[in-house]
Structures are given as structure tokens and as C-alpha cells.
Amino acid sequence: MEKYSQYRDRGSGIAPFLPVSTQPSGIYLPFHVFLFLIRLPILVSVTLSYFFVLQWLPIGSLGKKASLWLILGTPGVWWIDLQIDGVKKGSLAKHHKARLPQPGSIIASSYTSPLDALYLAAIFDPVFTASYSSTPQVERISLFHAIIRSFQQPQVDPPKNARLTDLRTLIRQHPCQAIVVFPECTTTNGRAILPFSPSLLTAPPAAKIFPINLRYTEADITTPIPGTYISFLWNLLSKPTHCIRVRIAESVHNQRMAQGEALRDERTSSSETLLGSEEGDNINVTERRVLDRVADALARLGRVKRVGLDVRDKQGFIEAWTKQRTW
């Protein structure tokens, strides 16, 4: 992989865009093929049933969550390892719900796989958004779009026909739901946290921002490379089970909004949180501190490091990768 060395982080040597290698099946290949052939039609059936029929019926939030758990359960996503900052295992019921995302709060999630959006929808029934590194505004998207977006090319700028808004407006329009933000703007292999979009800076000061990191065992169901539908389905459906490791940090508040624009003259270009973004020159010390707290929490939860490679670097990596590969 020396030809991709320029797409490794200079400080840590981490390559966040390289796909995770799949372990050879060996003598278990017939069993894996059997699982794949059995599960594929079931997964297609339950997925189409939900997105084309069930989600439009008045089955309520519980009905929709049950349908989504059926989709997750089909490929064997049975085991969820959940830990919350400041809460001991087995003692969650003794604590207030304030340690979990609630309606009116914001979920700042890691972004590695189509399962990210599916799991968050099955647990929180939130509103999904797409972030772009060139603007603090976000685009509201559906669950289906959030899933498909994990297979798409990275985008620095929003599409021309995108209906952009901000988090404050979305919270006001959807007071009974949480809002999901993927601040890295594009998927990785889960081995690093990319520079953030400034979209979190539009959150109202009263809204709690919960950093949530999702990791998978095996890690080959991440999709850092666009268009890898077939390999993803094979890795997902041919394994007996998968585990999702979920870590939720303590909430963060947008102090930038609370303090207004008093520090707008203290502009600084962030070399970590917003390196390479067009909004980087417009980020002041207070705003950078907010983004750093969320990014540091995601890195700590995932036991990974923050890197300086951003969406533009991934675009360059994808171009180099496709020249060497035949899809």
C-alpha cells in the first residue's frame, strides 16, 4: 500500500480510507456461502417491506423500531455492547435518562458503515442530516438516504438543489425527535476521526450534543470505499454474527451560541478540527473548543486518534484507488 502513503496521516501514520481486509473463509467457505444465500432474499424482503410499505403506515414508533430490528437481526447483528460515560454496566436503570439522547438533543455520530444509521434509527427514531465541510448548514435526509450515502462519493459542497437549514431550525421543527449529525461528512474504516464540519456550531446552547461512537466486529462491514455494495453484503451476510460496540459520551453544549459573537474577532484556522475546510478561517477560539470537545470524545470512545485528512483527501484517495482497481 506504499502508493497510498500520501493518504496516511503524517503524525500517526493512520490510513482512515483503506478498506479493512476480510479474513479468508478457508474450510468454512461452504457454510458462509450457505448463510449468504439463505439470508440475502430475507434481507431484501424485509428491507423493501419496510421502506416501501411499513414506514408509511401508522404503526407508531415502536412498530417502526421493531421492523428495523428485524432488518438488523437478519444478518446476525444480535449483540450490542453498550457503555455510557459515568454509568457502570448493569446500573443504567438507576440513573436519569439525561445521560441518553432525548427529543430535542443532537447525536454527533461516528460514520463508518450503513449500519450506523440503521442502528440509530432503531434506537432513537431520529431525524437524519447530511453535513458538508464547506458550510455550517445541514441537509435533512431520510433514513434510506443516510444508508445509501455511506456508499456514495464524498462531497465537499452540498448539491445545488439541496434544501439547507441549520440545527436550531430542525430542533424547533421536530421537538419530539433527536437530530443525528455525521460531522465527519464521509465514511472511514473506523480507525480515526476526521476533521469536522462546522454544522454543530448551529446547535442552540440549550441542546445537548451527545458524541456516539459505533464500532463493529468484524470491522470489514465498514464502507470507506464508495460503491462497495457487493463486498459489504457478502461480509455482512456470510458471517454467523456481528457485534456493535456502542459508546456514548457525556453531553456537550454549544458554548459558542451561548456566548454570542463576542469572540468573532479572535479568528483562527484550526489545524485539527477543520483542517482544509473552507469554513476553517472563520472559526474562532470558542467555536473550535466546542468542536474539539466533541471530536476528542469520539476519538476517546473509539480508542482511535484524530487525523488531519479530510473530505478532499478522501476524494484524492478514491481517484487513486479507482485507477488501480476494477469494480
Salt bridges, closest charged atoms under 4 A:
ASP81 OD1 - LYS89 NZ 3.92
ASP81 OD2 - ARG247 NH2 3.01
ASP85 OD2 - ARG300 NH2 2.78
ASP220 OD2 - LYS239 NZ 2.89
GLU250 OE2 - ARG99 NH1 3.83
GLU261 OE2 - ARG256 NH2 3.51
GLU261 OE1 - ARG264 NH2 3.01
GLU278 OE2 - ARG312 NH2 2.84
GLU287 OE2 - ARG256 NE 2.64
GLU287 OE2 - ARG264 NH2 3.00
ASP292 OD2 - ARG288 NE 3.49
ASP292 OD1 - ARG306 NH2 2.98
ASP296 OD1 - ARG306 NH1 2.63
GLU319 OE2 - LYS323 NZ 3.94
